[in-house]
Amino acid sequence: MAHPTLVIGNRNYSSWSMRPWFALKVAGIAFDEVVIPLYEPGSKEKMAAASPTGKVPCLIDDGLTIWDSLAILDYLAERFPEAHLWPAERAARARARAVSAEMHSGFQALRQALIMNVRKTFPPQPLSPEVEADVARIEALWAECRRDFGQQGPFLFGAFSIADAMYAPVVTRLRTYGVAVGPETRAYMDAILALPAMAEWDALAKAEPWVIERYEPAAPTA
């Protein structure tokens, strides 16, 4: 059977593209990829041809087209059960789904102020109360997952899971903007950043020729 094909946007900016790509890489699932750079001539038409929403990412597999990062990840968990992308134990799996959904729908202040940009690093800057609240919630969420379910490994539920893929772009944002975090958060970030998949994503993002000025802030907005 042919490998699934993942259609993604610019690695430097597209956090939603990163999530399924990262999970596929860490899980060792073979796949083909197509990169459609955002806001380039013809990009809109190419995305519309690939996905019903006209957005990336989308996954094409066995005659199916699946869009939305979390839906793609859930499909991959069913398609490749040997990858164990959701925790096996029921309580851990329920928590992993809940925190993944919270990332999917929440943290708007952080997303808007700390724009994903893998190629850049900034000195620490004052953050708005709304962004500080998002960071505090993420730190607490990570700590709770590690405390309750993370004893058997360095990730949120011990072994790598969809929850880690969902928060991997947050790790890059905290790194890019030099956000001050506690030692437990830093240890988890270090575990994600040490994955070969992260090094590969970073290298590919830095090699991209495309620059989107609207996503090139001079510093975090507070």
NORSULPE-V849073 format. One record per residue. RES is the residue in one letter. OMEGA is omega in radians with two decimals (NA if undefined). NEAR is the number of other ideal C-beta (glycine too) atoms within 12 Angstrom. Layout:
BEGIN
RES & OMEGA & NEAR
RES & OMEGA & NEAR
END
This chain:
BEGIN
M & -3.13 & 9
A & 3.08 & 11
H & 2.98 & 17
P & 3.10 & 32
T & 3.11 & 29
L & 3.10 & 42
V & -3.05 & 38
I & 3.03 & 44
G & -3.14 & 41
N & 3.12 & 36
R & -3.10 & 41
N & -2.99 & 35
Y & -2.91 & 36
S & 3.14 & 40
S & -3.12 & 41
W & 3.06 & 37
S & -3.08 & 43
M & -2.96 & 45
R & 3.12 & 45
P & 3.09 & 48
W & -3.10 & 44
F & 3.13 & 48
A & 3.12 & 45
L & -3.11 & 40
K & -3.10 & 31
V & -3.13 & 34
A & -3.14 & 31
G & 3.12 & 18
I & 3.14 & 32
A & 3.12 & 17
F & 2.99 & 29
D & 3.14 & 18
E & 3.06 & 30
V & 3.12 & 24
V & 3.02 & 31
I & -3.11 & 32
P & -3.10 & 28
L & 2.99 & 33
Y & 3.02 & 20
E & 3.06 & 19
P & 3.14 & 11
G & -3.10 & 13
S & -3.10 & 24
K & -3.12 & 20
E & 3.13 & 13
K & 3.12 & 24
M & 3.12 & 29
A & 3.11 & 18
A & -3.09 & 19
A & -2.98 & 29
S & 3.10 & 32
P & -3.14 & 16
T & -3.04 & 20
G & -3.12 & 19
K & 3.02 & 24
V & 0.09 & 42
P & 2.88 & 46
C & -3.13 & 37
L & 3.10 & 41
I & -3.05 & 29
D & 3.02 & 27
D & 3.12 & 15
G & -3.13 & 11
L & 2.98 & 18
T & -3.12 & 24
I & 3.12 & 31
W & -3.07 & 29
D & -3.03 & 25
S & -3.09 & 43
L & 3.07 & 32
A & 3.09 & 27
I & -3.12 & 44
L & 3.12 & 44
D & 3.07 & 30
Y & 3.14 & 33
L & 3.10 & 39
A & 3.10 & 32
E & -3.08 & 20
R & -3.10 & 26
F & -3.07 & 26
P & 3.13 & 14
E & 3.13 & 13
A & 3.10 & 27
H & -3.09 & 28
L & 2.92 & 40
W & 3.08 & 38
P & -3.08 & 33
A & -3.05 & 20
E & -2.96 & 19
R & -3.10 & 12
A & 3.11 & 15
A & 3.14 & 31
R & 3.12 & 23
A & 3.12 & 19
R & -3.14 & 29
A & 3.10 & 42
R & -3.12 & 27
A & -3.10 & 26
V & 3.06 & 39
S & 3.10 & 38
A & 3.10 & 23
E & 3.08 & 26
M & -3.09 & 38
H & -3.01 & 28
S & -2.96 & 15
G & 3.06 & 22
F & -3.10 & 32
Q & -3.11 & 18
A & 3.12 & 24
L & -3.12 & 34
R & -3.06 & 26
Q & -3.08 & 21
A & -3.10 & 30
L & -3.08 & 40
I & 3.14 & 31
M & 3.09 & 38
N & -3.03 & 34
V & -3.02 & 36
R & -3.02 & 28
K & 2.94 & 27
T & -3.12 & 20
F & 2.98 & 25
P & 3.12 & 14
P & -3.12 & 18
Q & 3.02 & 22
P & 3.13 & 18
L & 3.10 & 29
S & 3.08 & 19
P & -3.12 & 13
E & 3.11 & 21
V & 3.09 & 30
E & 3.11 & 24
A & 3.09 & 19
D & 3.14 & 29
V & 3.13 & 31
A & 3.12 & 23
R & 3.13 & 25
I & 3.11 & 39
E & 3.14 & 31
A & 3.14 & 20
L & 3.12 & 34
W & -3.12 & 41
A & 3.14 & 24
E & 3.11 & 25
C & 3.14 & 39
R & -3.12 & 33
R & -3.01 & 17
D & -2.98 & 21
F & -2.97 & 33
G & -3.02 & 30
Q & -3.02 & 16
Q & 3.13 & 17
G & -3.02 & 20
P & -3.02 & 24
F & -3.00 & 38
L & 3.14 & 46
F & -3.12 & 41
G & 3.04 & 26
A & 3.11 & 27
F & -3.12 & 38
S & 3.08 & 41
I & 3.13 & 46
A & 3.11 & 47
D & 3.09 & 46
A & -3.14 & 49
M & -3.09 & 45
Y & 3.14 & 44
A & 3.09 & 44
P & 3.06 & 41
V & 3.08 & 44
V & 3.13 & 43
T & 3.12 & 35
R & 3.13 & 40
L & 3.08 & 37
R & -3.08 & 29
T & -3.03 & 36
Y & 3.05 & 34
G & -3.08 & 19
V & 3.12 & 33
A & 3.14 & 19
V & 3.13 & 28
G & -3.08 & 19
P & 3.11 & 14
E & 3.09 & 23
T & -3.14 & 31
R & 3.13 & 20
A & 3.10 & 22
Y & 3.09 & 38
M & -3.14 & 35
D & 3.12 & 19
A & 3.10 & 27
I & -3.09 & 38
L & -3.13 & 26
A & -3.13 & 18
L & 3.08 & 28
P & 3.12 & 16
A & 3.11 & 30
M & 3.11 & 31
A & 3.13 & 18
E & 3.12 & 21
W & -3.14 & 39
D & -3.10 & 30
A & 3.14 & 16
L & 3.11 & 26
A & -3.11 & 34
K & 3.13 & 19
A & -3.11 & 16
E & -3.14 & 25
P & -2.96 & 15
W & 3.06 & 25
V & 3.08 & 19
I & -2.99 & 23
E & -3.12 & 13
R & 3.12 & 12
Y & 3.14 & 26
E & -3.12 & 20
P & 3.08 & 23
A & -3.13 & 14
A & 3.08 & 21
P & 3.07 & 30
T & -3.11 & 20
A & NA & 18
END
